Amino acid sequence: MSTPLVLGCFWIIAAAIVAMLPMKRQMLPGMALLVAAPVLLVWIAYAHGWIWLALGLFAFLSMFRNPLLYFVRRALGRPADLPPELRK
């Protein structure tokens, strides 16, 4: 198995572990995973083709749909409420 696919498997395991953390402790590692994903997806696409990029992008968007929707709403100037667990 190629290096990008092995790192992709580790990314998936790390994302599953982060998902098991309490909401307040997910922020920092979740952001790191969010930033690392596009780099890893481009590397996988370069090594294996666009179809793997499409599959990986679909999985990424599925896993991070709520944070990405939050950032899109903020970027468009729309109200973006935080979940009750993160409100102080």
Secondary structure, 3 states (H helix, E strand, C coil): CCHHHHHHHHHHHHHHHHHCCCHHHHHHHHHHHHHHHHHHHHHHHHHHCHHHHHHHHHHHHHHCHHHHHHHHHHHCCCCCCCCCCCCC
